Amino acid sequence: MKQISLIILLCFFVVSCAVQKKHIEQEIEKNPAITCSSAQHDLKVLTDEKVSLVGKIASGVTMITPVGLVVGILTGTTGTKFRVTTGKYNDMLDNRIAQIKGTCGL
């Protein structure tokens, strides 16, 4: 019983992280303009947001557990979790970081 509770808690934690990542994805897609006055801050946020291997594994686990799958569907984060697991989320962040650095000469 304790293990199941821990798995459920982990799923909710990772899903809440996925909601944050979904928000960042939407911001990048919605606002493609680059503002050099906030470039340093934007670079820090994007760099901090990059997902480690442990985060990728955790995201993948929550995609296949029943609780994680249901919560992911209800919150609309299944696609984001998939992109995190496959590394496409980090690729998107790397592309945005390169765009900011190139545009602002950093």
C-alpha positions in Angstrom: 0.0 0.0 0.0 2.9 2.4 0.8 4.5 1.8 -2.6 1.2 2.5 -4.4 0.8 5.8 -2.5 4.4 6.8 -3.3 3.8 6.0 -7.0 0.6 8.1 -7.0 2.4 11.0 -5.3 5.2 10.8 -7.7 2.8 10.8 -10.7 1.0 13.9 -9.4 4.4 15.7 -8.8 5.6 14.9 -12.3 2.3 15.9 -13.8 2.5 19.2 -12.0 5.9 19.7 -13.6 4.5 18.7 -16.9 1.9 21.5 -16.6 4.7 24.0 -16.1 6.5 22.6 -19.1 3.3 22.8 -21.2 3.0 26.5 -20.1 6.5 27.2 -21.3 5.9 25.4 -24.6 2.8 27.5 -25.2 4.7 30.7 -24.3 7.4 30.0 -26.9 4.8 29.1 -29.6 2.6 32.0 -28.8 5.3 34.6 -28.5 8.1 33.9 -31.0 9.4 37.5 -30.8 12.8 37.9 -29.1 13.3 40.8 -26.8 17.0 41.5 -26.2 16.3 43.6 -23.1 15.1 40.5 -21.3 17.5 38.0 -23.1 19.7 37.3 -20.1 16.6 36.5 -17.9 15.0 34.4 -20.7 18.2 32.4 -21.2 18.4 31.7 -17.5 14.8 30.5 -17.4 15.2 28.3 -20.4 18.5 26.8 -19.2 16.9 26.1 -15.8 14.0 24.5 -17.5 16.0 21.9 -19.4 15.1 18.4 -18.3 17.7 16.0 -16.8 17.8 12.3 -17.6 16.0 11.5 -14.3 13.3 13.9 -15.3 12.9 12.2 -18.7 12.6 8.8 -17.0 10.1 10.1 -14.5 8.0 11.7 -17.2 8.1 8.4 -19.2 7.0 6.4 -16.2 4.0 8.6 -15.5 2.9 8.2 -19.2 2.5 4.5 -18.7 1.1 4.2 -15.1 -2.7 4.2 -15.0 -2.8 7.2 -12.6 -0.3 9.2 -14.5 -2.0 8.4 -17.8 -5.4 9.5 -16.5 -4.1 12.6 -14.9 -2.1 13.5 -18.0 -5.2 13.1 -20.2 -7.3 15.2 -17.8 -4.7 18.0 -17.6 -3.8 17.8 -21.3 -0.1 17.2 -20.6 0.3 13.8 -22.3 1.9 15.4 -25.4 4.2 17.5 -23.3 5.3 14.4 -21.2 6.0 12.6 -24.5 8.1 15.4 -25.8 10.0 15.5 -22.5 10.6 11.8 -22.5 11.9 11.7 -26.1 14.1 14.8 -25.7 12.1 17.0 -28.1 11.3 19.4 -25.2 15.0 20.0 -24.6 15.6 20.3 -28.4 12.9 23.0 -28.5 14.6 24.8 -25.5 18.0 24.5 -27.2 16.6 26.0 -30.4 15.1 28.9 -28.6 18.3 29.5 -26.6 20.3 29.6 -29.9 17.7 32.0 -31.4 18.0 34.4 -28.5 21.8 34.2 -28.5 22.0 34.7 -32.3 19.5 37.6 -32.3 20.9 39.4 -29.3 24.6 38.7 -30.0 25.2 36.9 -26.7 
